[in-house]
């Protein structure tokens, strides 16, 4: 089934784009809407943000928490599932903070996405348009995100860039 990588900056509309596309497909097909969420609530602001996102999505969505292992979450889902993974850059930062092998995890994700029998949107922040960060950790994150996006863009059926709420299909 089709997979789409959706890239954009913070507050670009990328999540709304992916969720809207998933909801339209679910209305047509009767498939189950699933959000694979990667955020972790390390403070009260993030706890409130996560709760707001759940409320905004509404009861039609099933939420799976996968802050570190998206591949296993995808393997637990099926052909009738219409899935949005949001967001890959949060997932990447979770991996880095947990000192996991990001390259291995990206490989596992690419393989799992390729085997996934349902429809899949993978949402991520494009961070490569800005200046070179001034510290080693931020540069490493930017580089890892770029490699993640290249691997997924190569493997995905479609790639969409969202800027200011407008989508541009790249692949």
Secondary structure as GFF3:
##gff-version 3
##sequence-region A 1 171
A	DSSP	beta_strand	3	8	.	.	.	ID=ss1
A	DSSP	alpha_helix	14	29	.	.	.	ID=ss2
A	DSSP	beta_strand	32	37	.	.	.	ID=ss3
A	DSSP	alpha_helix	44	57	.	.	.	ID=ss4
A	DSSP	beta_strand	61	65	.	.	.	ID=ss5
A	DSSP	alpha_helix	70	75	.	.	.	ID=ss6
A	DSSP	beta_strand	81	86	.	.	.	ID=ss7
A	DSSP	alpha_helix	88	97	.	.	.	ID=ss8
A	DSSP	alpha_helix	102	115	.	.	.	ID=ss9
A	DSSP	beta_strand	119	125	.	.	.	ID=ss10
A	DSSP	alpha_helix	136	155	.	.	.	ID=ss11
A	DSSP	beta_strand	158	163	.	.	.	ID=ss12
A	DSSP	beta_strand	166	169	.	.	.	ID=ss13
###
